[in-house]
């Protein structure tokens, strides 16, 4: 303590090098205090740095050098609390959220009909063109960045963007020439479905909170192979196989295209319908939008994002405890140090299943669920129930993003930026 007091006295006299030694002597304590408040090591590091700067400026206020540890601890707590409150400030007003992307500076206003025509045109693009559009017009990626990501020069990327713009405008102009009404757009799809499908895939935008979350989760399952899934499910065909085993939402929540087709309400059903065991363990990862009919508000969207994990393997290599450990590790990547609880639940396609809830200021939020699939599902996937186990995990990406970044309204995630 005497040594610490001498360091404080020297720092008060203006000795910056001595203050550096003081920092080294107390930084472990400061970091532990900040983490206890913020529950996030990266943010805690920023808080500690700010606290040391503030303390240095206020060293002359400290009357008793021996009181430095307690005095500085209070500064750390104050800075951390201020940062925690700041994280909960809304990133955007709802009024700031645009309805549609803007193809160029001249197109800053759209009528409802133009907006729906653009949505229908977007559905005519290839998956690569859609991703390019989302990143350029929704994510605000520069031409240079798009070019680097694609491995081409900027001139080539400008040509690609121009081709996409031309394709979109051609579709819109053709609709205008035919005087197509909103309800007549893409006659095989209702106008509402067109609009939902055209909304951006936030998992492709790394600066978006949802994109950042999916990147973090993906690192927890590095050996799992990405699987593309259809957004439209043939419900009639699904019912002939496993739909009755996998359907857990109410009929009123389904976005129906017609009598036989729906927009996927989660990623589990299309994943189970798409993949098959072929002699090697199934370790699959999928992410993207899901769709449910609901009243849109601060906590609910009709088009939202999920990530799905499917693991089918021999029973001696996979069990619920192994997957539970993976689940807990993945959540700790996103929400380090948070208090969580595991709650048993029920799904018709599982023999055992659980939900994971995260605590924030005394409130619990469900962010994911996982379960051991029934023997019937294992057989459907091509496995042998006597030999194999299959486990699935479903993450709610918007919910995780709201908790991670202190966002108070789910609708703001669409254009939020955490870069």
Phi, psi and omega in degrees: 000321179297319179297317179296320179297319178296322177298317180296316180298318179294319179295323178295333179278359176103010181278101184291322180298321178295324177297325176299320176294323178297321177298312181299328183284339188239358189292329177297315177299315182297318181295318179299319178295315182295319178297323179299330179274316190265338181058028182212107184302321182293315179292325179298323177299318177297319181297318180297317180299314178298321181296319179294321177295317180295318180296321180298319180292336185251013183302327181295341179282342184279113183282321184246106181305330181291343181273005185305313183305310181293321179298314181290324178302319179295325177295316178300314181298317180298313180297316182295318178297319178297320179292322179296318177295320181296325179297333183271356175292136184298140180287330185212156165277151178299331179294341182280349188276118179285154180280326187218159174289160178249123183287325173204177188299333182285341186256065183265352179229136180227138170282168178301320181294317178297322180297317179289326178294321177295318179301315179296321179295321180300327180290345179275353180281158173287163177305319179294320178293322177298316180297319178299316178298312181301316184287323182282310190264340177254315180275352178061035175292141176285162177299321180298317181291318177301319181295315179299316182295325181274349181074033179232170177277168186294325180298318178296319180295320177300321178295319178298315179298320180294321178297320179295314178300317180297319180296317179296313182295324179297316178297316180295316181295321179296320177295320180295318181295327179274358180055048182284135178275164180305314185288350181260356183296136181043078190305342178274354180227133175298153184302322180296319179295319178302313181298317180294317180294331183279347180295149189295150176273097186293339178293345178268000183246098186296337178279341178287145179306320179294317178298321179294321180295314183294327176296317179295318178294321182301326181292340178280347180229058188296332183271000181275139185269134179292138183234124174280140182230146177290144178275339179255129182250130174281098186294325179298315179293323180295320180295334179285348180241279189231007184303322181295332179276336187253351183277116180234000178261158178288150180302327181292343180275349185282137171271103183272134173271316175202196183296332186254346187234147176223159165284142183300134179268348172202184178263349183295308183299309179297330178292315179295330180280340190263321192256157178218145175289134181227041176097344178242151179306142174269116174231096190238149180229135176219150175211155179156191184277150169230163191222131175216142175290127179196171172276115182290129177207196185297342183239359186223139175231154175278336175234115184225177187242141177228160167237143184229137176240134174231128179228118174239125185203173176299148183299330180281354178246353183213133172209175185295331181288323178296316180290323178299320177298318178297316180301312181296320178296319182294320180291324179293334174295322185272319184233070186298135175078359182288150174281129180231160172220148180256126184240122176299143178217186182226134170228142185296335183270004185236146172276329174219142178205157185216155170246149174247128180244147182243137182267133174221113179051044177085356179252142181252134180235127175285131182238344181195168175215152176212158183195162177269120184290152180292164177301325180297320177292318178301316179296318179301323180285352180099005179270175178251112182304334179285340184246328190250154170238142175233131181229138178238150177229133176237122181257137171269102189290321178298318181296317178297319180295320179297318179290319183293321187248010175064038181269132189266349183220122186299334181291339181282344181296335185302324183232015177288156184223127179241020181293000000 
